[in-house]
Amino acid sequence: MTERPEFEFVTAAACRDARVDNCPEVALNVPGVVALRDSKRPDTIVTMTAADWATLTAAIKGGEFNLSA
């Protein structure tokens, strides 16, 4: 079994408010890998390449995943 890298997760500034108890966390410290997790489920980690991350964030910024529509 391969070992999982030691990710250093951070949250967005808006999520650092003590009244917010559930935020996405991102780790960029492992070269070539972007790791995501939910602060309420820290043992479940999704990884992707930097290129996939760029595609995802561009789609989000472009409104492709707009939940209010």
N, C-alpha and C positions, 0 to 999 in steps of 0.2 A: 504494500500500500504506500502511495506517495504522501509525503507530508504537505499540509496546506501552508502556504506562505504566511508570515506574520503580517497581517494587514493593519495599518494604522488608520482607523476610521475617523472622519470628521463630519460635522453637520453644518448646515447653512446657519448663518447668523440668526435668522428668524426662528430657528429651532432651539436656540440656546436659552430661550425664555423658559423659566421654570414652570409656567402654566401650560406649555406645549409638551405633551408626554409621548408623542409618537412622531418620529421623523425619519426620513431616509438618511442613510449615512453612506459616505463615499470614501474609498481608499485609493490613493494614487501613488503610493510609495513603492510598489513592486513594478519594476520596469516592464512595459508592454501590457500591463494588466490594469483594468479598472474593476474594482470590486464594489458591489452595492449590498446593503442590508437594511432591514427595517429595525429601528431601535427597540421595538417590542419583541423582535425575533432575531436576536443577534447571532444565533447559531446557523441561520439560513443565509448563505452568502451566494450571490450571483456574480459571476465574473464575465468579462468581455474584453475584447481588444480595444485599444485606444481608437481605432478607426470605427468600430461599432459604437463606441461611446459618442464619438463626433456625429455619427448618423442619428443616433437616438436624440441627442440634445438639439440637433438642428430640426428634427421632426417636432419635438416638443415646442421649441421656440416658434415654429411655423404654424402651430395650432393643430397639428395632425391628431393630437390626443386630447383635444379640448373636451372636457367632461361636461361643460355647461351648455354645449350645443344640443 
